[in-house]
Amino acid sequence: MKKIILIFMLVSSLLSVVSCSKNEDKLIRKIAYESMTSHLTEGISNKNGVVKKIESLPDNATITDEKYDKNSIYSVTFKNDYIEDDIVIFIDAKNKKKIGVVMIK
């Protein structure tokens, strides 16, 4: 009986962590999408960009805000239907703001 309770508690805590992560990704994706100009968003048919936690901004990124938490940087990559380059928006998740952008192939 103790094993069942322990397993249940373990599974519950794991599901809770996954749920929080998905909600955070959704918020980061929303911040990134809404930070783009209408010119950039018109070529994006799928608003579900790929969210990744990153250690630092790439050298070729255009920094739009120098004041950001270096421990909470995420990139959100959107595919553009009109150009070959992907649009990558960098987000400071702690302060919930866009900090940079880059176009990559």
Biopython code that builds the backbone (N, CA, C, O; Angstrom):
import numpy as np
from Bio.PDB.StructureBuilder import StructureBuilder

atoms = [
    (1, "MET", "N", (0.824, -1.189, 0.000)),
    (1, "MET", "CA", (0.000, 0.000, 0.000)),
    (1, "MET", "C", (0.873, 1.259, 0.000)),
    (1, "MET", "O", (0.567, 2.235, -0.684)),
    (2, "LYS", "N", (1.960, 1.226, 0.773)),
    (2, "LYS", "CA", (2.852, 2.371, 0.823)),
    (2, "LYS", "C", (3.497, 2.621, -0.545)),
    (2, "LYS", "O", (3.712, 3.767, -0.940)),
    (3, "LYS", "N", (3.802, 1.525, -1.263)),
    (3, "LYS", "CA", (4.398, 1.675, -2.589)),
    (3, "LYS", "C", (3.434, 2.365, -3.549)),
    (3, "LYS", "O", (3.843, 3.210, -4.345)),
    (4, "ILE", "N", (2.178, 2.008, -3.474)),
    (4, "ILE", "CA", (1.166, 2.604, -4.354)),
    (4, "ILE", "C", (1.037, 4.096, -4.077)),
    (4, "ILE", "O", (0.970, 4.902, -5.005)),
    (5, "ILE", "N", (1.002, 4.456, -2.815)),
    (5, "ILE", "CA", (0.894, 5.867, -2.444)),
    (5, "ILE", "C", (2.139, 6.629, -2.903)),
    (5, "ILE", "O", (2.031, 7.738, -3.427)),
    (6, "LEU", "N", (3.304, 6.044, -2.708)),
    (6, "LEU", "CA", (4.551, 6.672, -3.119)),
    (6, "LEU", "C", (4.593, 6.862, -4.637)),
    (6, "LEU", "O", (4.980, 7.927, -5.118)),
    (7, "ILE", "N", (4.199, 5.845, -5.384)),
    (7, "ILE", "CA", (4.167, 5.925, -6.847)),
    (7, "ILE", "C", (3.173, 6.995, -7.294)),
    (7, "ILE", "O", (3.460, 7.774, -8.203)),
    (8, "PHE", "N", (2.017, 7.031, -6.661)),
    (8, "PHE", "CA", (1.007, 8.028, -7.001)),
    (8, "PHE", "C", (1.542, 9.440, -6.761)),
    (8, "PHE", "O", (1.342, 10.325, -7.593)),
    (9, "MET", "N", (2.213, 9.657, -5.642)),
    (9, "MET", "CA", (2.762, 10.970, -5.323)),
    (9, "MET", "C", (3.845, 11.364, -6.330)),
    (9, "MET", "O", (3.919, 12.521, -6.742)),
    (10, "LEU", "N", (4.673, 10.417, -6.722)),
    (10, "LEU", "CA", (5.728, 10.669, -7.686)),
    (10, "LEU", "C", (5.152, 11.052, -9.057)),
    (10, "LEU", "O", (5.589, 12.022, -9.675)),
    (11, "VAL", "N", (4.184, 10.289, -9.512)),
    (11, "VAL", "CA", (3.541, 10.569, -10.797)),
    (11, "VAL", "C", (2.829, 11.922, -10.758)),
    (11, "VAL", "O", (2.896, 12.682, -11.725)),
    (12, "SER", "N", (2.160, 12.224, -9.671)),
    (12, "SER", "CA", (1.462, 13.508, -9.536)),
    (12, "SER", "C", (2.428, 14.676, -9.605)),
    (12, "SER", "O", (2.147, 15.677, -10.264)),
    (13, "SER", "N", (3.562, 14.559, -8.932)),
    (13, "SER", "CA", (4.530, 15.655, -8.951)),
    (13, "SER", "C", (5.149, 15.817, -10.337)),
    (13, "SER", "O", (5.393, 16.944, -10.770)),
    (14, "LEU", "N", (5.405, 14.729, -11.033)),
    (14, "LEU", "CA", (5.949, 14.809, -12.388)),
    (14, "LEU", "C", (4.963, 15.472, -13.339)),
    (14, "LEU", "O", (5.357, 16.296, -14.163)),
    (15, "LEU", "N", (3.703, 15.126, -13.235)),
    (15, "LEU", "CA", (2.680, 15.734, -14.084)),
    (15, "LEU", "C", (2.550, 17.221, -13.801)),
    (15, "LEU", "O", (2.314, 18.011, -14.715)),
    (16, "SER", "N", (2.697, 17.597, -12.573)),
    (16, "SER", "CA", (2.624, 18.999, -12.189)),
    (16, "SER", "C", (3.755, 19.794, -12.831)),
    (16, "SER", "O", (3.530, 20.895, -13.333)),
    (17, "VAL", "N", (4.961, 19.250, -12.818)),
    (17, "VAL", "CA", (6.115, 19.923, -13.418)),
    (17, "VAL", "C", (5.926, 20.061, -14.923)),
    (17, "VAL", "O", (6.206, 21.122, -15.481)),
    (18, "VAL", "N", (5.466, 19.028, -15.580)),
    (18, "VAL", "CA", (5.240, 19.075, -17.029)),
    (18, "VAL", "C", (4.177, 20.105, -17.358)),
    (18, "VAL", "O", (4.320, 20.837, -18.337)),
    (19, "SER", "N", (3.127, 20.183, -16.579)),
    (19, "SER", "CA", (2.057, 21.136, -16.810)),
    (19, "SER", "C", (2.563, 22.569, -16.682)),
    (19, "SER", "O", (2.227, 23.419, -17.507)),
    (20, "CYS", "N", (3.366, 22.844, -15.660)),
    (20, "CYS", "CA", (3.917, 24.183, -15.471)),
    (20, "CYS", "C", (4.815, 24.559, -16.643)),
    (20, "CYS", "O", (4.783, 25.694, -17.118)),
    (21, "SER", "N", (5.605, 23.613, -17.100)),
    (21, "SER", "CA", (6.515, 23.868, -18.212)),
    (21, "SER", "C", (5.733, 24.210, -19.484)),
    (21, "SER", "O", (6.110, 25.128, -20.212)),
    (22, "LYS", "N", (4.661, 23.487, -19.750)),
    (22, "LYS", "CA", (3.854, 23.757, -20.940)),
    (22, "LYS", "C", (3.204, 25.129, -20.853)),
    (22, "LYS", "O", (3.134, 25.844, -21.852)),
    (23, "ASN", "N", (2.727, 25.505, -19.667)),
    (23, "ASN", "CA", (2.115, 26.821, -19.492)),
    (23, "ASN", "C", (3.142, 27.930, -19.681)),
    (23, "ASN", "O", (2.840, 28.960, -20.284)),
    (24, "GLU", "N", (4.363, 27.724, -19.165)),
    (24, "GLU", "CA", (5.413, 28.716, -19.329)),
    (24, "GLU", "C", (5.793, 28.859, -20.798)),
    (24, "GLU", "O", (5.974, 29.973, -21.290)),
    (25, "ASP", "N", (5.914, 27.731, -21.499)),
    (25, "ASP", "CA", (6.220, 27.774, -22.938)),
    (25, "ASP", "C", (5.143, 28.530, -23.702)),
    (25, "ASP", "O", (5.444, 29.301, -24.614)),
    (26, "LYS", "N", (3.908, 28.310, -23.335)),
    (26, "LYS", "CA", (2.787, 28.979, -24.005)),
    (26, "LYS", "C", (2.862, 30.497, -23.801)),
    (26, "LYS", "O", (2.631, 31.264, -24.735)),
    (27, "LEU", "N", (3.185, 30.922, -22.581)),
    (27, "LEU", "CA", (3.309, 32.347, -22.293)),
    (27, "LEU", "C", (4.488, 32.959, -23.047)),
    (27, "LEU", "O", (4.366, 34.046, -23.613)),
    (28, "ILE", "N", (5.620, 32.272, -23.058)),
    (28, "ILE", "CA", (6.812, 32.757, -23.773)),
    (28, "ILE", "C", (6.525, 32.874, -25.264)),
    (28, "ILE", "O", (6.912, 33.856, -25.898)),
    (29, "ARG", "N", (5.849, 31.879, -25.824)),
    (29, "ARG", "CA", (5.480, 31.893, -27.248)),
    (29, "ARG", "C", (4.564, 33.089, -27.547)),
    (29, "ARG", "O", (4.724, 33.756, -28.569)),
    (30, "LYS", "N", (3.617, 33.351, -26.662)),
    (30, "LYS", "CA", (2.676, 34.463, -26.843)),
    (30, "LYS", "C", (3.417, 35.806, -26.808)),
    (30, "LYS", "O", (3.167, 36.674, -27.644)),
    (31, "ILE", "N", (4.322, 35.977, -25.847)),
    (31, "ILE", "CA", (5.103, 37.210, -25.748)),
    (31, "ILE", "C", (5.904, 37.426, -27.032)),
    (31, "ILE", "O", (5.945, 38.532, -27.571)),
    (32, "ALA", "N", (6.536, 36.360, -27.512)),
    (32, "ALA", "CA", (7.356, 36.457, -28.729)),
    (32, "ALA", "C", (6.502, 36.838, -29.930)),
    (32, "ALA", "O", (6.857, 37.751, -30.676)),
    (33, "TYR", "N", (5.389, 36.156, -30.123)),
    (33, "TYR", "CA", (4.542, 36.416, -31.296)),
    (33, "TYR", "C", (3.993, 37.843, -31.267)),
    (33, "TYR", "O", (3.993, 38.538, -32.283)),
    (34, "GLU", "N", (3.532, 38.264, -30.109)),
    (34, "GLU", "CA", (2.935, 39.593, -30.001)),
    (34, "GLU", "C", (3.972, 40.713, -30.098)),
    (34, "GLU", "O", (3.610, 41.869, -30.321)),
    (35, "SER", "N", (5.251, 40.386, -29.933)),
    (35, "SER", "CA", (6.295, 41.410, -30.021)),
    (35, "SER", "C", (6.711, 41.700, -31.465)),
    (35, "SER", "O", (7.412, 42.679, -31.721)),
    (36, "MET", "N", (6.287, 40.864, -32.400)),
    (36, "MET", "CA", (6.674, 41.042, -33.796)),
    (36, "MET", "C", (5.796, 42.069, -34.494)),
    (36, "MET", "O", (4.642, 42.284, -34.122)),
    (37, "THR", "N", (6.368, 42.699, -35.515)),
    (37, "THR", "CA", (5.600, 43.646, -36.320)),
    (37, "THR", "C", (4.628, 42.879, -37.216)),
    (37, "THR", "O", (4.789, 41.680, -37.440)),
    (38, "SER", "N", (3.637, 43.572, -37.714)),
    (38, "SER", "CA", (2.668, 42.924, -38.607)),
    (38, "SER", "C", (3.353, 42.441, -39.883)),
    (38, "SER", "O", (2.920, 41.459, -40.485)),
    (39, "HIS", "N", (4.409, 43.119, -40.294)),
    (39, "HIS", "CA", (5.165, 42.707, -41.485)),
    (39, "HIS", "C", (5.761, 41.301, -41.279)),
    (39, "HIS", "O", (5.731, 40.474, -42.190)),
    (40, "LEU", "N", (6.289, 41.042, -40.104)),
    (40, "LEU", "CA", (6.864, 39.728, -39.822)),
    (40, "LEU", "C", (5.796, 38.665, -39.612)),
    (40, "LEU", "O", (5.954, 37.535, -40.074)),
    (41, "THR", "N", (4.725, 39.002, -38.932)),
    (41, "THR", "CA", (3.705, 37.998, -38.621)),
    (41, "THR", "C", (2.871, 37.583, -39.827)),
    (41, "THR", "O", (2.283, 36.501, -39.819)),
    (42, "GLU", "N", (2.806, 38.411, -40.858)),
    (42, "GLU", "CA", (1.972, 38.048, -42.008)),
    (42, "GLU", "C", (2.502, 36.827, -42.746)),
    (42, "GLU", "O", (1.742, 36.163, -43.450)),
    (43, "GLY", "N", (3.776, 36.518, -42.604)),
    (43, "GLY", "CA", (4.331, 35.345, -43.263)),
    (43, "GLY", "C", (4.328, 34.097, -42.397)),
    (43, "GLY", "O", (4.816, 33.047, -42.814)),
    (44, "ILE", "N", (3.785, 34.208, -41.202)),
    (44, "ILE", "CA", (3.777, 33.070, -40.283)),
    (44, "ILE", "C", (2.380, 32.471, -40.237)),
    (44, "ILE", "O", (1.443, 33.099, -39.745)),
    (45, "SER", "N", (2.244, 31.261, -40.749)),
    (45, "SER", "CA", (0.932, 30.617, -40.754)),
    (45, "SER", "C", (0.705, 29.802, -39.475)),
    (45, "SER", "O", (-0.434, 29.518, -39.106)),
    (46, "ASN", "N", (1.798, 29.429, -38.807)),
    (46, "ASN", "CA", (1.688, 28.640, -37.587)),
    (46, "ASN", "C", (2.284, 29.442, -36.428)),
    (46, "ASN", "O", (3.493, 29.666, -36.371)),
    (47, "LYS", "N", (1.425, 29.869, -35.513)),
    (47, "LYS", "CA", (1.862, 30.690, -34.381)),
    (47, "LYS", "C", (2.597, 29.883, -33.315)),
    (47, "LYS", "O", (3.121, 30.455, -32.359)),
    (48, "ASN", "N", (2.640, 28.579, -33.469)),
    (48, "ASN", "CA", (3.267, 27.719, -32.465)),
    (48, "ASN", "C", (4.757, 27.586, -32.723)),
    (48, "ASN", "O", (5.228, 26.567, -33.230)),
    (49, "GLY", "N", (5.490, 28.633, -32.365)),
    (49, "GLY", "CA", (6.938, 28.599, -32.510)),
    (49, "GLY", "C", (7.556, 27.602, -31.537)),
    (49, "GLY", "O", (6.941, 27.212, -30.544)),
    (50, "VAL", "N", (8.781, 27.202, -31.844)),
    (50, "VAL", "CA", (9.510, 26.247, -31.011)),
    (50, "VAL", "C", (10.239, 27.013, -29.912)),
    (50, "VAL", "O", (11.057, 27.888, -30.195)),
    (51, "VAL", "N", (9.937, 26.680, -28.658)),
    (51, "VAL", "CA", (10.519, 27.356, -27.502)),
    (51, "VAL", "C", (11.677, 26.530, -26.962)),
    (51, "VAL", "O", (11.552, 25.323, -26.754)),
    (52, "LYS", "N", (12.824, 27.205, -26.735)),
    (52, "LYS", "CA", (13.999, 26.535, -26.172)),
    (52, "LYS", "C", (14.659, 27.446, -25.148)),
    (52, "LYS", "O", (14.770, 28.653, -25.360)),
    (53, "LYS", "N", (15.095, 26.866, -24.044)),
    (53, "LYS", "CA", (15.902, 27.608, -23.066)),
    (53, "LYS", "C", (17.323, 27.651, -23.597)),
    (53, "LYS", "O", (17.863, 26.630, -24.023)),
    (54, "ILE", "N", (17.934, 28.839, -23.573)),
    (54, "ILE", "CA", (19.294, 28.971, -24.081)),
    (54, "ILE", "C", (20.190, 29.605, -23.015)),
    (54, "ILE", "O", (19.709, 30.262, -22.091)),
    (55, "GLU", "N", (21.490, 29.398, -23.159)),
    (55, "GLU", "CA", (22.463, 29.900, -22.189)),
    (55, "GLU", "C", (22.845, 31.361, -22.455)),
    (55, "GLU", "O", (23.050, 32.135, -21.520)),
    (56, "SER", "N", (22.937, 31.728, -23.734)),
    (56, "SER", "CA", (23.329, 33.096, -24.075)),
    (56, "SER", "C", (22.797, 33.448, -25.458)),
    (56, "SER", "O", (22.407, 32.574, -26.232)),
    (57, "LEU", "N", (22.788, 34.726, -25.748)),
    (57, "LEU", "CA", (22.331, 35.192, -27.056)),
    (57, "LEU", "C", (23.437, 34.993, -28.087)),
    (57, "LEU", "O", (24.615, 35.161, -27.770)),
    (58, "PRO", "N", (23.072, 34.635, -29.318)),
    (58, "PRO", "CA", (24.097, 34.490, -30.363)),
    (58, "PRO", "C", (24.702, 35.853, -30.727)),
    (58, "PRO", "O", (24.072, 36.894, -30.542)),
    (59, "ASP", "N", (25.911, 35.825, -31.237)),
    (59, "ASP", "CA", (26.619, 37.061, -31.593)),
    (59, "ASP", "C", (25.901, 37.863, -32.671)),
    (59, "ASP", "O", (26.000, 39.090, -32.697)),
    (60, "ASN", "N", (25.181, 37.186, -33.561)),
    (60, "ASN", "CA", (24.531, 37.887, -34.668)),
    (60, "ASN", "C", (23.117, 38.383, -34.333)),
    (60, "ASN", "O", (22.421, 38.893, -35.211)),
    (61, "ALA", "N", (22.694, 38.239, -33.091)),
    (61, "ALA", "CA", (21.357, 38.696, -32.683)),
    (61, "ALA", "C", (21.328, 40.218, -32.562)),
    (61, "ALA", "O", (22.301, 40.838, -32.132)),
    (62, "THR", "N", (20.211, 40.798, -32.943)),
    (62, "THR", "CA", (19.983, 42.221, -32.728)),
    (62, "THR", "C", (19.350, 42.367, -31.351)),
    (62, "THR", "O", (18.232, 41.906, -31.124)),
    (63, "ILE", "N", (20.061, 43.001, -30.442)),
    (63, "ILE", "CA", (19.590, 43.163, -29.070)),
    (63, "ILE", "C", (18.712, 44.408, -29.000)),
    (63, "ILE", "O", (19.127, 45.499, -29.389)),
    (64, "THR", "N", (17.494, 44.225, -28.499)),
    (64, "THR", "CA", (16.569, 45.348, -28.388)),
    (64, "THR", "C", (16.462, 45.865, -26.959)),
    (64, "THR", "O", (15.933, 46.952, -26.729)),
    (65, "ASP", "N", (16.960, 45.094, -26.001)),
    (65, "ASP", "CA", (16.921, 45.507, -24.598)),
    (65, "ASP", "C", (18.126, 44.896, -23.879)),
    (65, "ASP", "O", (18.193, 43.682, -23.690)),
    (66, "GLU", "N", (19.064, 45.737, -23.484)),
    (66, "GLU", "CA", (20.297, 45.267, -22.850)),
    (66, "GLU", "C", (20.090, 44.798, -21.406)),
    (66, "GLU", "O", (20.922, 44.069, -20.866)),
    (67, "LYS", "N", (18.992, 45.212, -20.785)),
    (67, "LYS", "CA", (18.735, 44.861, -19.383)),
    (67, "LYS", "C", (17.846, 43.621, -19.333)),
    (67, "LYS", "O", (16.623, 43.714, -19.441)),
    (68, "TYR", "N", (18.475, 42.464, -19.168)),
    (68, "TYR", "CA", (17.715, 41.230, -19.099)),
    (68, "TYR", "C", (18.376, 40.265, -18.130)),
    (68, "TYR", "O", (19.563, 40.382, -17.827)),
    (69, "ASP", "N", (17.592, 39.311, -17.649)),
    (69, "ASP", "CA", (18.094, 38.296, -16.725)),
    (69, "ASP", "C", (18.790, 37.218, -17.550)),
    (69, "ASP", "O", (18.141, 36.496, -18.306)),
    (70, "LYS", "N", (20.080, 37.111, -17.407)),
    (70, "LYS", "CA", (20.868, 36.165, -18.204)),
    (70, "LYS", "C", (20.578, 34.705, -17.859)),
    (70, "LYS", "O", (21.022, 33.804, -18.572)),
    (71, "ASN", "N", (19.848, 34.463, -16.788)),
    (71, "ASN", "CA", (19.511, 33.094, -16.379)),
    (71, "ASN", "C", (18.134, 32.641, -16.866)),
    (71, "ASN", "O", (17.727, 31.508, -16.607)),
    (72, "SER", "N", (17.429, 33.504, -17.558)),
    (72, "SER", "CA", (16.076, 33.122, -18.000)),
    (72, "SER", "C", (15.835, 33.480, -19.466)),
    (72, "SER", "O", (14.783, 34.016, -19.814)),
    (73, "ILE", "N", (16.817, 33.182, -20.325)),
    (73, "ILE", "CA", (16.700, 33.496, -21.746)),
    (73, "ILE", "C", (16.105, 32.307, -22.505)),
    (73, "ILE", "O", (16.537, 31.165, -22.347)),
    (74, "TYR", "N", (15.112, 32.606, -23.322)),
    (74, "TYR", "CA", (14.486, 31.596, -24.176)),
    (74, "TYR", "C", (14.495, 32.100, -25.611)),
    (74, "TYR", "O", (14.424, 33.303, -25.861)),
    (75, "SER", "N", (14.584, 31.172, -26.543)),
    (75, "SER", "CA", (14.418, 31.522, -27.956)),
    (75, "SER", "C", (13.108, 30.910, -28.433)),
    (75, "SER", "O", (12.720, 29.823, -28.006)),
    (76, "VAL", "N", (12.441, 31.625, -29.320)),
    (76, "VAL", "CA", (11.218, 31.125, -29.948)),
    (76, "VAL", "C", (11.422, 31.240, -31.453)),
    (76, "VAL", "O", (11.594, 32.339, -31.980)),
    (77, "THR", "N", (11.404, 30.101, -32.140)),
    (77, "THR", "CA", (11.670, 30.070, -33.578)),
    (77, "THR", "C", (10.362, 29.877, -34.347)),
    (77, "THR", "O", (9.619, 28.924, -34.110)),
    (78, "PHE", "N", (10.101, 30.797, -35.265)),
    (78, "PHE", "CA", (8.915, 30.741, -36.109)),
    (78, "PHE", "C", (9.343, 30.507, -37.552)),
    (78, "PHE", "O", (10.302, 31.119, -38.023)),
    (79, "LYS", "N", (8.645, 29.634, -38.249)),
    (79, "LYS", "CA", (8.853, 29.411, -39.680)),
    (79, "LYS", "C", (8.075, 30.479, -40.437)),
    (79, "LYS", "O", (6.928, 30.781, -40.109)),
    (80, "ASN", "N", (8.719, 31.045, -41.459)),
    (80, "ASN", "CA", (8.067, 32.050, -42.282)),
    (80, "ASN", "C", (7.770, 31.442, -43.649)),
    (80, "ASN", "O", (8.648, 30.838, -44.266)),
    (81, "ASP", "N", (6.553, 31.596, -44.118)),
    (81, "ASP", "CA", (6.129, 31.002, -45.389)),
    (81, "ASP", "C", (6.624, 31.769, -46.612)),
    (81, "ASP", "O", (6.662, 31.211, -47.709)),
    (82, "TYR", "N", (7.004, 33.037, -46.448)),
    (82, "TYR", "CA", (7.366, 33.873, -47.590)),
    (82, "TYR", "C", (8.862, 33.986, -47.828)),
    (82, "TYR", "O", (9.298, 34.241, -48.951)),
    (83, "ILE", "N", (9.639, 33.801, -46.789)),
    (83, "ILE", "CA", (11.090, 33.888, -46.932)),
    (83, "ILE", "C", (11.715, 32.600, -46.410)),
    (83, "ILE", "O", (11.091, 31.865, -45.645)),
    (84, "GLU", "N", (12.940, 32.334, -46.824)),
    (84, "GLU", "CA", (13.608, 31.098, -46.410)),
    (84, "GLU", "C", (14.071, 31.138, -44.962)),
    (84, "GLU", "O", (14.205, 30.094, -44.323)),
    (85, "ASP", "N", (14.314, 32.323, -44.446)),
    (85, "ASP", "CA", (14.842, 32.457, -43.089)),
    (85, "ASP", "C", (13.767, 32.207, -42.038)),
    (85, "ASP", "O", (12.593, 32.519, -42.233)),
    (86, "ASP", "N", (14.204, 31.635, -40.920)),
    (86, "ASP", "CA", (13.337, 31.517, -39.747)),
    (86, "ASP", "C", (13.505, 32.781, -38.918)),
    (86, "ASP", "O", (14.563, 33.411, -38.941)),
    (87, "ILE", "N", (12.480, 33.142, -38.199)),
    (87, "ILE", "CA", (12.534, 34.303, -37.318)),
    (87, "ILE", "C", (12.697, 33.774, -35.894)),
    (87, "ILE", "O", (11.884, 32.979, -35.422)),
    (88, "VAL", "N", (13.753, 34.222, -35.215)),
    (88, "VAL", "CA", (14.006, 33.791, -33.846)),
    (88, "VAL", "C", (13.900, 35.011, -32.937)),
    (88, "VAL", "O", (14.629, 35.989, -33.097)),
    (89, "ILE", "N", (12.985, 34.932, -31.989)),
    (89, "ILE", "CA", (12.772, 35.995, -31.016)),
    (89, "ILE", "C", (13.343, 35.515, -29.684)),
    (89, "ILE", "O", (13.118, 34.373, -29.285)),
    (90, "PHE", "N", (14.080, 36.385, -28.998)),
    (90, "PHE", "CA", (14.660, 36.045, -27.704)),
    (90, "PHE", "C", (13.862, 36.736, -26.605)),
    (90, "PHE", "O", (13.580, 37.933, -26.670)),
    (91, "ILE", "N", (13.509, 35.952, -25.602)),
    (91, "ILE", "CA", (12.636, 36.422, -24.522)),
    (91, "ILE", "C", (13.331, 36.263, -23.177)),
    (91, "ILE", "O", (13.970, 35.245, -22.911)),
    (92, "ASP", "N", (13.198, 37.285, -22.333)),
    (92, "ASP", "CA", (13.594, 37.200, -20.928)),
    (92, "ASP", "C", (12.344, 36.733, -20.181)),
    (92, "ASP", "O", (11.415, 37.512, -19.971)),
    (93, "ALA", "N", (12.326, 35.467, -19.785)),
    (93, "ALA", "CA", (11.121, 34.891, -19.173)),
    (93, "ALA", "C", (10.835, 35.474, -17.791)),
    (93, "ALA", "O", (9.679, 35.574, -17.382)),
    (94, "LYS", "N", (11.883, 35.854, -17.079)),
    (94, "LYS", "CA", (11.672, 36.413, -15.739)),
    (94, "LYS", "C", (10.938, 37.746, -15.814)),
    (94, "LYS", "O", (9.992, 37.984, -15.063)),
    (95, "ASN", "N", (11.376, 38.614, -16.723)),
    (95, "ASN", "CA", (10.768, 39.936, -16.859)),
    (95, "ASN", "C", (9.677, 39.989, -17.927)),
    (95, "ASN", "O", (9.050, 41.027, -18.135)),
    (96, "LYS", "N", (9.457, 38.849, -18.606)),
    (96, "LYS", "CA", (8.397, 38.699, -19.601)),
    (96, "LYS", "C", (8.465, 39.771, -20.691)),
    (96, "LYS", "O", (7.510, 40.511, -20.927)),
    (97, "LYS", "N", (9.650, 39.829, -21.360)),
    (97, "LYS", "CA", (9.807, 40.820, -22.417)),
    (97, "LYS", "C", (10.765, 40.313, -23.488)),
    (97, "LYS", "O", (11.608, 39.448, -23.247)),
    (98, "LYS", "N", (10.605, 40.886, -24.684)),
    (98, "LYS", "CA", (11.481, 40.584, -25.813)),
    (98, "LYS", "C", (12.807, 41.297, -25.586)),
    (98, "LYS", "O", (12.841, 42.461, -25.188)),
    (99, "ILE", "N", (13.913, 40.573, -25.847)),
    (99, "ILE", "CA", (15.223, 41.191, -25.673)),
    (99, "ILE", "C", (16.048, 41.195, -26.959)),
    (99, "ILE", "O", (17.082, 41.860, -27.027)),
    (100, "GLY", "N", (15.601, 40.460, -27.979)),
    (100, "GLY", "CA", (16.351, 40.449, -29.215)),
    (100, "GLY", "C", (15.680, 39.627, -30.297)),
    (100, "GLY", "O", (14.659, 38.976, -30.075)),
    (101, "VAL", "N", (16.299, 39.678, -31.500)),
    (101, "VAL", "CA", (15.760, 38.965, -32.657)),
    (101, "VAL", "C", (16.901, 38.650, -33.616)),
    (101, "VAL", "O", (17.913, 39.350, -33.638)),
    (102, "VAL", "N", (16.734, 37.597, -34.404)),
    (102, "VAL", "CA", (17.687, 37.259, -35.454)),
    (102, "VAL", "C", (16.933, 36.456, -36.515)),
    (102, "VAL", "O", (15.969, 35.753, -36.213)),
    (103, "MET", "N", (17.388, 36.574, -37.751)),
    (103, "MET", "CA", (16.847, 35.766, -38.849)),
    (103, "MET", "C", (17.900, 34.722, -39.169)),
    (103, "MET", "O", (19.067, 35.061, -39.367)),
    (104, "ILE", "N", (17.502, 33.445, -39.224)),
    (104, "ILE", "CA", (18.456, 32.369, -39.535)),
    (104, "ILE", "C", (17.920, 31.483, -40.634)),
    (104, "ILE", "O", (16.711, 31.411, -40.852)),
    (105, "LYS", "N", (18.823, 30.805, -41.330)),
    (105, "LYS", "CA", (18.418, 29.866, -42.382)),
    (105, "LYS", "C", (18.317, 28.480, -41.807)),
    (105, "LYS", "O", (17.989, 27.536, -42.525)),
]
sb = StructureBuilder()
sb.init_structure("model")
sb.init_model(0)
sb.init_chain("A")
sb.init_seg("    ")
for serial, (resi, resn, name, xyz) in enumerate(atoms, 1):
    if name == "N":
        sb.init_residue(resn, " ", resi, " ")
    sb.init_atom(name, np.array(xyz, "f"), 0.0, 1.0, " ", f" {name:<3s}", serial, name[0])
structure = sb.get_structure()
